[in-house]
Amino acid sequence: MPIFVKRLLAALVIVLLLIAMNEYMSEQGLFGFGVPPYYARVIMLAGINIILAVSLNLITGFTGQFSIGHAGFMAVGAYTSAYLTVYYAQAWERSLAGMVFLRCGCAATTWPSLPWASRKLFASSS
């Protein structure tokens, strides 16, 4: 079997698992079996904190860089997502908009601090 087909099947399995987990975590549950709202919220907050901890470990542990603005950038994305949730967008749109706004905010705050020689690398990685 070609590698492309294997990767495509793996991506399909992952997407199906994510859809099943989404249904299981909803109020109706998957086939009538669901997680109570309190436990669903605790699991969701734990997942968000796990993502933050793993990404901070990548920056600090593997590259040796000290990240002062890590939590600040997470807060910008979270507040953007929450604002759009309350006033404007649907669920998938708010996540996408939060990521885009966070990327633009990171670029806007990082750009002035880079030396001129490394701006070319930064602009090519955007």
KATA-V159287 format. One record per residue. N is the residue number from 0. RES is the residue in one small letter. PSI is psi in whole degrees, -180 to 180 (NA if undefined). Layout:
N_RES_PSI / N_RES_PSI
//
This chain:
0_m_132 / 1_p_155 / 2_i_-37 / 3_f_-42 / 4_v_-40 / 5_k_-44 / 6_r_-38 / 7_l_-42 / 8_l_-39 / 9_a_-42 / 10_a_-39 / 11_l_-42 / 12_v_-42 / 13_i_-43 / 14_v_-42 / 15_l_-38 / 16_l_-40 / 17_l_-39 / 18_i_-42 / 19_a_-42 / 20_m_-37 / 21_n_-43 / 22_e_-40 / 23_y_-36 / 24_m_-9 / 25_s_172 / 26_e_-35 / 27_q_-34 / 28_g_172 / 29_l_115 / 30_f_36 / 31_g_-7 / 32_f_116 / 33_g_178 / 34_v_135 / 35_p_151 / 36_p_-38 / 37_y_-47 / 38_y_-35 / 39_a_-41 / 40_r_-41 / 41_v_-43 / 42_i_-41 / 43_m_-46 / 44_l_-36 / 45_a_-40 / 46_g_-41 / 47_i_-44 / 48_n_-32 / 49_i_-42 / 50_i_-44 / 51_l_-43 / 52_a_-41 / 53_v_-41 / 54_s_-37 / 55_l_-35 / 56_n_-37 / 57_l_-44 / 58_i_-51 / 59_t_-47 / 60_g_-45 / 61_f_-35 / 62_t_-18 / 63_g_13 / 64_q_145 / 65_f_122 / 66_s_107 / 67_i_-36 / 68_g_11 / 69_h_-52 / 70_a_-32 / 71_g_-43 / 72_f_-35 / 73_m_-40 / 74_a_-38 / 75_v_-46 / 76_g_-39 / 77_a_-44 / 78_y_-37 / 79_t_-46 / 80_s_-43 / 81_a_-41 / 82_y_-45 / 83_l_-30 / 84_t_-45 / 85_v_-40 / 86_y_-27 / 87_y_-58 / 88_a_171 / 89_q_179 / 90_a_-51 / 91_w_-30 / 92_e_-38 / 93_r_-36 / 94_s_-44 / 95_l_-44 / 96_a_-38 / 97_g_-42 / 98_m_-42 / 99_v_-45 / 100_f_-39 / 101_l_-43 / 102_r_-43 / 103_c_-39 / 104_g_-41 / 105_c_-44 / 106_a_-41 / 107_a_-35 / 108_t_-25 / 109_t_-34 / 110_w_-49 / 111_p_-24 / 112_s_-8 / 113_l_141 / 114_p_160 / 115_w_-33 / 116_a_-33 / 117_s_-1 / 118_r_-32 / 119_k_-43 / 120_l_-41 / 121_f_-44 / 122_a_-33 / 123_s_-22 / 124_s_-4 / 125_s_NA
//
